Amino acid sequence: MKTVFKRSIALALALAVLYALVGCSYPLRVAKNPNPVPTQEAFVSDEPADTGEPADESEPPVDTEEPSDEPDITEPVEATEVIQTEAPSEAPTEEPTAAPEPTATPEPGTTAAPTAKPTATPKPGTTAAPTEKPTATPKATATPKATNTPKPTATPKPTGTPKPTNTHKPTNTPKHTSTPKPDFVFTTYSIISKPIQEYNESIFAKKKLTMINFWATWCGPCIVELPFLQQLSTKYASKMQILTVLYDSSTAGAIEQAIGIIEQQGFTLPVLRRNNSVMAAFDNPYLTPPALPTTFFINKEGKLVKVLKGSHNFESWCEEIDKML
C-alpha cells in the first residue's frame, strides 16, 4: 500500500513540473510578438508562421490544447521572470520509488511511434503462420489382427459295433448232494389212539434242536421230571421241540397207566411208542442196559449232539440247553 502511494505522489509531481514548463513559455512568445498576423500559408500549412525572428529551440513544443486558465491572446502580458515551481523543502522520510519516465509528447504534424510492434499483416494469398505450434495428431493405433478361427475338429467316425464276446459257458451245476443220513432213522406212533399220529426222522428239520426223553411208568424220577419238560417246551418253543418215548409201552396195561399219569399232571407233549424201529435206532448202545430217564439232543440234520442220563430240575436243564443253542 505504501509503494502505491509513493508512486502516485511521484507521478503527480512530474505532471506538475511538465504543466509549469508548458504554461510559462506561452507569455514569452506573446511579449515578443504581441500582434501576430497570420498569413495565408499559416492557415494552409500545419507549420507555424515565420515571424523573422529565430525560434527559441529551447522551448518545448506547445500543446495544441490550451488550458482553460490561459490569458487572452489580445492582451499582452508582461512577464519578466519565469515562475518556477519550488521543489518540496523536505524530502520524504522514505525514499520514493523511481517515477516512471513521462512519455515524449509528439511534435505537431508528427505521429507518435507505437510502443508495441504491430503484428505483421499477412500478404494476400498467404496464410499467416499460427502463433502456437499445433499439437501433433496422435497416430492411430494399429488395428489388432483377427485371430485365426480354430478349425473344427474332425468328427470322429463311429466305431463299429463291437462284436459280442463269447458268452461263457455255464459251469456244470454241481450235482445235488443227498441229505446226509441222520443218525436216527425210525417210524413210530403216539400212545393216544385218537387221533393216531405218525413220527419219523423228518421231524428233526422243524427246529434247530430236538429233545427226546425216554421214561417209564415204573420210574419215579422220570414222572417227577415231566412237569419240568413242559416248562422247557414253553421257554424254548422258538428254537427247540420236545418229544417223549414210553419205554415200557409194549408191557400190558402200561399205556393206560401212562395216559392216566400225563392227564393227572396236565402233560401235553407227544408220548411215542417204543416199537422195534425205535429200539433199533436208540437202544444200542445208549439204552443197553437201560438207565432211565435218558435224554437225547439231536440237531436239525438228524445228528446227535448230546446224551444225558438221569433226572434234572428246571434250572439244571436250562443250563445244559443254553450251551447247545
NORZIFEN-V877105 format. One record per run of one state. SS is the DSSP state (2 for helix, 1 for strand, 0 for the rest). FROM is the first residue (numbers start at 1). TO is the last residue. If there is no record, write none. Layout:
# NORZIFEN-V877105
SS_FROM_TO ; SS_FROM_TO
This chain:
# NORZIFEN-V877105
0_1_1 ; 2_2_32 ; 0_33_39 ; 2_40_44 ; 0_45_186 ; 1_187_190 ; 0_191_197 ; 1_198_200 ; 2_201_206 ; 0_207_208 ; 1_209_215 ; 0_216_219 ; 2_220_235 ; 0_236_239 ; 1_240_246 ; 0_247_253 ; 2_254_265 ; 0_266_270 ; 1_271_273 ; 0_274_275 ; 2_276_286 ; 0_287_293 ; 1_294_299 ; 0_300_303 ; 1_304_309 ; 0_310_313 ; 2_314_324 ; 0_325_325
